[in-house]
Amino acid sequence: MEDVEALQEQVLQEVREADSLDALERVRVSALGKKGRITGLMKQLGGLDPEERKAAGQRLNAAKQAVQEAIDARKGELAERELRERLARERVDVSLPPRPDPVGHIHPISRTIEEMIAIFGEMGFRAAEGPHIEDDFHNFSALNIPPEHPARQEHDTFYVRATDAQGERKVLRTHTSPVQVRAMQAEGPPLRIIVPGRTFRSDDDATHSPMFHQMEGLVVDRATTMSHLKGTLVAFCKAFFGVEELPARFRPSYFPFTEPSAEMDIGCSKRDGQLRIGGGEDWLEVLGCGMVHPRVLENCGVDSGEYQGFAFGLGIERMAMLKYGIPDLRPFFDSDLRWLRHYGFAPTDLPSPVRGL
C-alpha cells in the first residue's frame, strides 16, 4: 500500500503517453480492469486492520478517481483529434465549381423575344400569355381547323391524359394562336396583341425541334385592312434586322385561320455561302400572315360584319438564327455554356419597350 502514489503517477504518465484510443483502452484495462493493478490493490483491503483499511481505502479511491478522470479527459482529446484527421482524410467537395465568367449571359431566344416585344410595343401592341396545355376548341376548332381538316396532320402531336369538359384529351399547344382566341373571348375588340411563347410539335432535325418558340400577333378593329398588315410587318422587319432599305414581298398562301393568307419574304444575298439580309437578288421567307378568317371571328364571339383583323406568326428561333448567324437549331436547347458564351448577350444589354433596342 506504500506504493499507491507511485502507481498513480505511473498510470497517469501512461495515460498522457497514449497516442490512440486503442492504446488508452489498454492503459485503462491494465489499471482499472478486473485484473488491473489498482483493482488488485483494492482486493487486498480485506486483509488489513480496520484502521489501516480505512486509510488505504481512501488513498486507493483517490488514485482510482484521478486515473479515471485523466483517462476521460485524454479520451476526449484523442477522439477529437481522430475526428479531425478523419474529416481531413475523407473530405469530399460537394459544392459546384465556380462559373468561369463573373456574370451570366442572356440566351439568344430571350434576347430575341425582348427585341420583338420592344419593337411591337412602340407600335402599341401588348404581350399576352396563355396555358401550354390546351383543349380542342381553343387549339383547333375555334381556328377553323375541324377534326377532318388536313392541317391537323402536322398538329396532332403531344396529347396528355387530362380531358376537357367534352371528355376529349387535351394537347400541348401546337401554336400560340389559342391565346388570340382567349383574348377575343375575354376582351373583345379592339385588340392589338402579340403572343410570344413555347409551342410543341413532333419535329426534330437541324431546323425543327419538338419544343420551340413562336411570336404571333393579332389586330382586330373596325377599319383594319391588308395595308395595315403589310405596313406593320415591313416596319417590324426593318427594325428587327436593322436594315432601313429592306425589300419585302407577300406571296399568296393558305392558312385555315386567315383569308386571304400570305407568306412574307425579305430581300437577301446568298453569295459564297454567306447570308446577308437586305438587298441582293434572293428572297428569304420569314413569316406567315393574313386577314383573320370571318369564321374565326364568329367562333370567338366577334361580329365579322362589324370587325375585321389581321394576324401573323413567326418562329423566334428562326429569326434569331437569321439575325445572329446561328447555323443549327439544336444547340439552342443543349445547355452548353460554351455556346451560350459565344452567342449570348450581357444581362445589362437587354432591350425593353422603355429603353428600346
Order of alpha helices (4+ residues) and beta strands (2+ residues): alpha-alpha-alpha-alpha-alpha-beta-beta-alpha-beta-beta-alpha-beta-beta-alpha-beta-beta-beta-beta-alpha-beta-alpha-alpha
